[in-house]
Amino acid sequence: MNPFIEALLYYYDLTAVTVEQQGNIYRIETEHGAFALKQSSMDPVQAEECIHAIRKLSRLNYPSFVPIIPTKFGEYSLFVSGKSYYLMPWIETQDYQGRQSIEEIMADSIGTIHRMTVKSQTASKDVIDQSCERLLSRWEIHSLELSRFADEAEVKAYLSPFELSFLTHFKMFEQLADEATTYLEKWYKTTIDKGSYRSVLTHGRLSRHHLLHATNGQPLLINFERASLDTPARDLATLCRHGFPHSLWDENEVLRWFARYEQHLPLVTAEKYLVSAYLLFPEPIYYTMMDYRKGGNELELTQKLEKRIYALRKVQRFVPKIVPQEEEEASNQS
């Protein structure tokens, strides 16, 4: 038996019968049933946000998430050697066989959470300025790195397939960054003019990996390690980014995600601007380029780059469907 796991289980008054490691999760069988012990990179601040989210969902009687079990001393996470650990009941799962896409189910789940936790906040200019400047600063750094990579590639006598594809589409990356900035400016102006914005409890890491399909048919969200009070646009953009590869980028399918979400919490114009800004900025290209610089597999990274370029082209065509022209005109006139 693993003495380290035994030491952690002491805090839960549990004794392991068997321990099976599955990545960063340990499946632990005990006399009191099966449990999942998760090893995480959360720091204490992130852990506090995570526990706040879990407690809030419990108080609201939200049923579709996996709870975290406290220790016998009332702690929800344990910190050892720079890692955090938390315990959950083990959930028996099954392969999803439903007609709706997994992303549509997640849109329904997160829409419910957002509806249950939405609050109107006063749009202090200082707060909105800081938020906008942080995002623009990150985008500027990423844009500079993309430009640097393009400059380095242009002076080479022979280009790799990755570099050739990158340079071929570099002007498009610049255009996407400009369009994202334009939508962010629209969000800023609309929010300041209105004087308020909405905050919700966001999951922060919506993806297929974080939705379990229990054997009783119940979809269950897991991994609230990046949960926070934030704009609804954050979760929707993450859902789309992670969901596009699985939908083969069918625009009608993605529109169904938004429609399903808006059954719970219809988006206001400013939030649509912000979702559009998040989706348009070529961050997926930046992260692929950074992986290439680290010396990853040439073929795999070139294929990933081209898939992300294809997705971003479709984002450009899709964004006007999120913010119809009549909303643009109404916002400009207000």
Order of alpha helices (4+ residues) and beta strands (2+ residues): alpha-beta-beta-beta-alpha-beta-beta-alpha-beta-alpha-alpha-alpha-beta-beta-beta-beta-alpha-alpha-alpha-alpha-alpha-alpha
